[in-house]
Amino acid sequence: MSWNKYAKSELEDDLDKARALSSAIKGKACKYIGFIKSNQPNAYNRMWDKLLRVYEDESYSVQFCLDQLQRLKKVKEGDYPNFVEFVNQVESVFCQLGDINQVDYIALHEVDNLSDLLPSNLQWEWLEVHRKLIGQARVRPFSTFMSFLETKRDAALRMSERNALKSDASKPKAGTSSKSFHGQIGRASCRERV
């Protein structure tokens, strides 16, 4: 249910709607409607119209998405948590563009820039995937790139979990020395095999 449908069905008067909208808005959107006071005549409709003019403008939305992609940082080899965050941010942009049917706006140049931020082994793998694409998919590969990243994110999540478990297992328990703790792990493993 959209905000406007919710407000019209659940809130009684314009003052309540304007107050609810003002309290729900965060970030940059506050700048767009912050000057409209909730108790002014027709405040809710003015706020809503202002937000629609800004956020339903596809060019603004696309530019916002491009800005988000340009802020991404290079991911180092083996840095699984940051790789997962990188993919999450790319997916957020992908979904935002999908909401306005503009996924194909992200063309090869932008995907190449994103690929350059990946560890070198993933850059290589992506180039192999891209080489097999044909037609428009080769020129506008953002959907395929997102699918590629999703599969790699799944593997990175697993590696991140494994590394965390290894790190936890290698820490000595309170009251034991590092040597005796590792000895306890080795004995437990031997007993499990028998």
Protein Blocks (a to p, Z undefined) as FASTA:
>chain_A
ZZklmmmmmpmblmlmmmmmmmmpgcjllmmmmmpcfkbghklmmmmmmmmmmmmmmklm
mmmmmmmmmmpccddehilmlmmmmmmmmmmmmmmmmmnopmmmpcfklmmmmmmmpcfk
lmmmmmmmmmmpgcjllmmmmlmmmmmmmmmmmmmmmmmmmmmmmmmmmpccehiafklm
mmmmmmmmmmmmZZ
